[in-house]
Each structure stands twice: as C-alpha cells, then as structure tokens.
C-alpha cells in the first residue's frame, strides 16, 4: 500500500470520528447515540470491500487519534511487522520445507506436506491451508530464480545453425469423417525466422513430430542444433539417436522456462492471430495443411520481419552455400531400432511377426532396423555390420528345404530327402532327432 492510499484511508477515518471529538464525558449518552448512528450507516470505505464499521473499530480509531496527539498520521494503517511470514510455521521449518521442494520439484503441495511429516520436518498434526504453503514456496523459489537467471536476447549467426521447434494446440478438424483436435508441429530457423516445415496432425506424439522433422530436413538441409522443450516426444531416445546419426546436437530448454524458445512461441502467436481466424470450423485436415503452407510461402516468408527487418526467405537464401544437404537415404535414419536374440531355429520375433535371420547369427544378439510405414522391411545388424534384409518365415517352404552341413538345398516337392552319412545312426535317417531334426 503506497502513501497516497494510506492518506486517503486516514482522511476517511478522521471524517468518521470527527463528530465524536468534541463530546465531553457528561454527555456520554449523547455520544452513544452518535456511535449507534455511525455504526448503523453503510459506508464506502476506501480500498476495502466492507461497508460497515463496528463500535470497537470506531473507538479504536478514536483512541489512536487521541494518543497520537490528534495527528492525522496516527490514523494511517500500519504495515504488518510479520508481513510475508506465516504464523503457523517458524523460519527454520519454512526453509527446511523449501529445501525439500528443491529436491522434489515435481511433488505437489499435499504430497510435499506428507513427505515433510514423514521426515519429521513438520509435526504429525500440522494443518495449514495449501494455498498458504504454495505462496511460501513461490516466494522463495522465485526470489532465487530472479537472482540467478541471466536471460539475454540471442540469434544464430548463420542459417541452419539453430532450429527451434515446439507444438501448439490447434482448432478442431475433420479427419476420417470424425471431428478431431489438431496439433501444429512447427520448426523455425533461428537466424532467418524461416519455417523449414510446419504441419497440423491429429496426434501429439513422436510419430507426428518425426514426420514433420523429416520433411523439414529433406527441404531445408541439416541444422547444427535442434532446440526443443521437455515434452515426451522431444525427450525420446529414438529422436536423440536419429539426430546424433545426422550430426545434429539435440538441446532441451530448462524446465518451466519457455523464454529460450521465444522465436517459435512468437510465431505461434502470429499463427493464432493471422492464420487461424481465417479458417472455417471443422475443416478437413488436408485442406488445413494446404492453406497453412500457402499462407507461409506466399505471405509469411515474403513479409518483412519486425526484428530482422528482412524477409525470412531472402535472409535464409542469402547464404545457401553454408547449408548441409540431407543424405539421400534420409528415411533410413528415421527407422526404429530394436534388439533381439536370434533363436536356435534362426528366427527372430518382431511386432508379432516371425522373421528368418542368417545362419551365422544363431544365438547372437542383433539389432533390427525398420520403418513404421514398412514394418516388413527389416534390416539386421551385428557388431555394426549389416547382414541385409531378413524375410518373413514361410514354414511350408522350409518343409521342402534340406540342410547339410549348414548348406541349404531346395528339393522338389514329393522327392525323398537324401541321407546324411554323418548322422546315420541306429537305422534313423536324421540322427536321434527323428523327423523333427530335418525341418528345424
């Protein structure tokens, strides 16, 4: 509360008690009548939601004024000596609770209080409004962050030095004859503010983001750094491995500090104010994306940016020679990697399907790479070397294949298998395993 507000309140209090100042003790009955009249009226009290004044309050103001030497300053509201501190918790307990919050950042206030009771920081019967605890924690944590945070405006020196990416909740669209909520994944070049790619999807997941990223790389080359937040789709190990394979560093913003991604956040605000209001309700998803790219290419990229004072496309294309081109086999970098052990019958299981691996990999732990769009096209690696693509198991064809010293020979249907001299024991043609050994 500033001085002007305090003076206004003091003047109001003085105006209320003025009729009582000249009343003498022998006129006490008259004074009581005046007090009843004052307390029965509705007042417009400055900086207060109350409209009534009680007898005790009125006498308290009168007493303050008399003891203050009939000085108007004595009627000003006083500042609380314990302002900003709680009366239910001492200073040491308060700091201990703040330190516990630093250790358990994700814990809610009720969970934090329960944990503090278990650690004997608070007594078992401690009760306090969660809103008050939240204010205490916010005051301490914000004061520390304000002292340590050193935020500075920055800009990448060259195109494709740094890309920023994020996801924005969009409008409702029609997709496969259903009304779905849309999500806009977008990537912006930090230097030029050009949009390598942006697209609306109906799912906010890793698959949608990788599709957006792959299209951006194929159109605008490889960035040196990719700056994201801490969303689930951006913290994926698959994304980290893909970026490392392409020679791109994957960076994540500090939790709860969106200021670092200010450029992509500012572009989302432009989309909300300049693009989405022109879109009809429940538009088809494909039509929405077509309109988005028409707006980006013909309006946003060709409009002078307020900060750079240049058009994003012209600023980006000025130094095209510095841009690294994406590899021709870009799709192979986005394949899913899983580890499997090859069984004794040289098969591996993947996504409910059985594949046949090379004989030399029996018993080995191998790496399988496949694309989500082509789950049957699987390449197998062992110790970093590719052993080609494996094929789906065909049990009926394997019934017609004879194996001799790991050499596979295709036999015609109906012809009897040739005996194996090394395994011909006790009149059994294929050793102790019988017929099962022939087909496994």
C-alpha positions, -999 to +999 in steps of 0.1 A: +000+000+000+015+034-011+014+067+008-015+081-012-037+052-003-027+055+034-035+092+034-069+085+017-078+060+044-066+083+072-088+111+059-118+088+058-112+076+094-109+112+105-142+121+088-159+093+106-147+101+141-149+139+138-185+141+154-171+123+185-141+146+191-159+174+209-182+152+231-175+155+268-178+128+294-210+142+309-226+140+275-219+102+273-254+093+265-254+117+235-220+101+224-236+066+225-264+078+202-239+092+178-219+059+178-251+039+171-259+063+142-224+059+127-223+021+130-258+017+116-249+035+083-234+019+052-201+034+042-179+034+011-146+025+028-115+032+006-096+002-006-120-022+013-149-044+003-166-038+037-194-012+041-200-013+079-180+000+108-182-017+142-183+000+175-150-015+186-133-002+154-147+032+158-135+035+194-101+021+183-097+049+157-107+075+183-082+061+208-054+061+182-061+097+173-062+109+208-030+091+218-012+102+187-015+138+197-045+144+174-022+139+144-038+127+112-008+104+106-019+083+136-049+072+116-029+058+088-029+019+085+003+003+098+023-022+080+024-057+095+056-064+112+054-101+102+044-094+066+053-123+042+057-148+071+033-174+083+023-176+120+019-214+119+055-221+108+088-207+121+116-196+099+137-227+102+108-250+093+099-228+064+135-230+050+135-268+055+103-271+036+117-250+007+148-272+006+126-303+004+107-287-025+140-282-043+148-319-040+113-329-051+104-304-078+076-325-092+059-330-059+025-313-053+019-293-021-002-320-004+024-346-013+052-323-001+035-318+033+030-355+037+067-361+029+077-333+054+057-351+081+074-384+074+108-367+076+098-350+109+102-315+094+065-309+104+046-323+133+022-352+125-008-330+135+003-300+114-025-284+094-022-254+071-040-241+040-023-255+009-026-221-008-005-205+021+022-232+016+022-226-021+027-188-016+056-195+008+073-218-017+067-195-046+081-165-028+114-183-020+118-201-053+110-171-075+134-148-055+162-173-061+155-177-098+153-139-102+188-136-087+204-164-107+186-161-141+207-143-167+185-141-198+198-124-229+184-120-264+203-141-289+203-150-326+222-177-345+249-164-368+241-184-399+211-202-414+206-237-401+229-230-371+199-235-348+164-247-353+137-242-326+107-265-325+075-269-305+039-280-306+008-258-305-028-269-298-049-260-329-085-259-338-109-289-344-107-305-378-124-333-398-103-364-402-116-397-414-152-385-410-146-376-374-141-343-356-106-343-340-085-318-322-054-307-342-019-301-331+006-279-350+042-291-350+065-264-364+102-257-368+117-222-372+152-212-383+167-190-355+187-168-378+163-160-406+129-169-390+121-191-420+098-221-414+115-253-427+083-271-421+050-269-402+021-292-402-011-300-384-016-335-370-044-352-350-019-367-326+007-350-303+032-378-304+067-388-315+055-402-348+039-369-358+069-349-349+093-372-367+072-369-398+074-331-396+111-331-389+119-355-418+100-332-442+119-302-429+153-319-433+145-330-468+135-294-478+160-273-459+190-295-451+206-304-418+207-280-388+237-280-365+215-278-334+178-286-327+163-268-297+132-283-281+113-282-248+110-312-224+078-328-239+076-366-241+080-366-279+111-344-277+128-365-249+127-397-269+158-418-271+149-425-308+149-388-316+183-384-298+198-413-317+185-400-351+198-365-345+232-379-334+234-401-365+228-370-387+254-349-368+229-326-352+230-317-315+197-321-297+193-294-270+165-291-244+152-260-227+153-257-189+120-269-174+094-242-169+115-216-188+098-211-222+117-178-227+145-197-245+121-207-273+108-172-277+110-172-316+088-203-321+064-191-294+061-157-311+055-174-345+027-195-329+011-162-317+012-150-353-005-182-364-033-177-338-038-141-347-033-140-385-040-175-398-064-194-377-092-167-376-095-171-414-100-209-412-136-223-412-147-246-384-141-283-387-121-280-419-106-311-434-071-318-421-055-320-456-072-287-466-060-270-434-024-280-441-027-269-477-039-235-466-012-233-440+016-237-465+000-213-489+000-187-461+036-195-451+051-194-486+031-165-500+027-143-470+049-151-440+081-159-459+077-128-481+068-103-454+095-082-437+101-094-402+097-068-374+130-077-357+154-086-386+139-060-410+143-086-438+120-111-454+127-146-439+132-163-473+156-137-485+177-138-453+178-176-454+187-180-490+215-153-489+240-179-477+227-211-492+263-224-497+267-229-460+237-253-457+244-290-453+223-311-476+203-340-461+215-375-471+198-393-499+188-422-477+172-399-451+144-424-444+169-449-431+180-425-403+144-424-390+140-462-387+131-478-354+159-497-337+152-528-315+175-555-301+166-592-304+184-625-299+183-650-328+167-683-318+182-717-325+160-721-355+175-688-368+143-668-364+135-636-346+102-621-334+092-585-342+058-569-337+040-602-338+058-615-369+085-641-372+115-634-395+143-657-406+179-644-400+212-657-415+225-690-400+257-673-388+236-651-364+221-680-344+224-672-307+236-637-314+220-605-300+214-584-331+199-550-339+169-547-362+160-516-381+126-509-397+104-481-407+069-475-393+055-473-428+072-505-439+073-528-409+081-559-430+112-543-445+137-552-417+175-549-419+196-568-394+230-556-379+255-573-358+286-556-343+279-526-366+278-547-398+248-551-419+236-586-428+210-575-452+172-576-450+155-605-433+124-622-447+092-634-431+091-670-420+075-694-445+070-727-427+057-746-457+087-737-478+111-747-451+095-781-451+109-786-486+145-775-477+172-800-468+202-788-447+235-805-450+265-790-430+247-756-430+243-758-468+207-752-480+194-772-510+159-767-524+142-801-531+113-807-554+080-814-538+075-851-533+111-862-536+126-881-506+153-864-486+189-876-490+205-894-461+232-877-440+260-902-436+275-884-406+242-886-386+230-920-399+229-940-366+208-969-355+188-970-387+175-935-382+180-913-413+185-880-395+200-890-362+184-891-328+162-861-335+140-881-360+119-862-385+118-830-364+155-825-369+150-825-406+128-795-407+143-773-380 
